[in-house]
Amino acid sequence: MKDIEAVIFSEAEIAATLRRMATEITRDYAGKTVVLLGVLKGALFVTADLARALAAVSGNALEVLLDGEDFLMPSLCLFDRRIFETIGYFNPGRYHEDHEFILRASRAYPVVPTGRRLVVYRQSTSGKCRGILRDFERARDEELSVAGDVAPMLTPEQNRRLHQNARRSLYCRFLMYGFNRHAKRMLPEVDVASLPASGKGRLAWLFARSGINVLAPARETLQTGYRLFAQRTWNRVLRQAGLDLLYG
């Protein structure tokens, strides 16, 4: 270790990136045979790790949900009735009852992507999951309670990853919607070293280092772009399907 001057990417960051790559490959090449070719010599081990990650996440969305930004909303999924009969229904005692349910469902059953964009989802501070961000204590308690609910179903390592991701995700959401003071309060609980593993995380990492929040304006710019440029395209597509798209 004395010969190592600096660690550019930690083991956890590499593992998280490989899991994300495996998920994207599984989605983009669904139903097709995937052949991995690694350029020797340096690619030998990372190719082997990617192959293992592909085997792990093939239909296994739980592994992605444990440490990724991604969240499968039940309103965007089709469920076989037998899933509800087996694992139960939504927990009305939870604020984020949909998140808790999808963690239970993805642990018990595979999730198969369609490979097509069928839904347009708009984020705003008026939504239920964003409105709670105004109250730091409640937002934190509700976020961690979901992780606590599913803890008995997971391994110790999975629990560690889920709790770490819950804190990281809440920190990022505080920043996305301009709650900088809440983000600063959350920061001591966040593994800052794991933030650069994603684009959103890199912007959140900048706030941790400089106190400058560029994540909120980035979200607003992206959403404005969709509203100004993508809405026409989606209106045309949805009109052909007899539907309508409105941004509030």
Residue pairs with C-beta under 8 A, 6 or more apart in sequence:
9 17
10 193
10 194
12 193
12 194
12 197
13 193
13 194
13 196
13 197
14 46
14 49
15 49
15 53
16 67
16 68
16 194
16 197
17 197
18 46
18 49
18 50
18 53
19 53
19 56
19 57
19 63
19 64
19 67
19 68
20 64
20 68
20 197
20 198
21 50
21 53
22 50
22 53
22 54
22 56
22 57
22 58
23 57
23 61
23 64
23 68
23 70
25 34
25 54
26 54
26 57
26 58
26 59
26 113
27 113
27 115
28 115
30 112
30 113
30 115
34 54
36 47
36 50
36 51
36 54
37 47
38 44
38 46
38 47
56 63
57 63
57 64
58 110
59 110
59 111
59 112
60 106
60 110
60 111
61 72
61 106
61 110
61 111
62 103
62 106
62 107
62 158
64 70
65 71
65 72
65 102
65 103
65 106
66 158
66 161
66 162
66 165
67 161
67 162
67 164
67 165
67 194
68 165
68 198
69 169
69 172
69 198
69 200
69 201
71 99
71 102
72 102
72 106
72 111
73 98
73 102
73 121
74 90
74 98
74 101
74 102
75 98
76 118
76 119
76 121
77 102
77 111
79 105
83 105
83 108
83 109
86 108
87 104
87 105
87 108
88 104
89 101
90 97
90 98
90 100
90 101
91 97
91 100
91 101
91 149
94 100
94 142
94 145
94 146
94 149
95 128
95 132
95 138
95 142
96 129
96 142
96 143
96 146
99 146
100 146
100 149
100 150
103 146
103 150
103 162
104 150
104 153
105 111
107 150
107 153
107 154
120 234
120 245
122 223
122 247
122 248
123 130
123 176
123 219
123 223
124 130
124 248
125 131
125 133
125 177
126 248
130 173
130 177
132 138
132 139
132 142
133 139
133 173
133 174
133 177
133 179
133 182
134 179
136 179
136 182
136 185
136 186
139 170
139 174
139 182
140 170
140 186
143 166
143 167
143 169
143 170
144 163
144 166
144 167
146 166
147 159
147 162
147 163
147 166
150 162
151 159
151 162
154 162
164 191
164 194
167 186
167 189
167 190
167 191
168 190
168 191
168 194
168 195
168 201
168 204
170 186
171 183
171 186
171 187
171 189
171 190
171 204
172 200
172 201
172 204
172 215
174 180
174 182
174 183
174 186
175 183
175 203
175 204
175 207
175 213
175 215
175 216
176 200
176 215
176 216
176 219
177 216
177 219
178 213
178 216
180 207
180 213
183 204
183 207
183 213
187 208
190 208
192 205
192 208
194 201
195 201
195 202
195 204
195 205
195 208
196 202
196 205
200 215
203 214
203 215
203 218
204 215
206 212
206 214
207 213
207 214
207 215
227 247
231 245
231 247
234 245
235 244
235 245
238 244
238 245
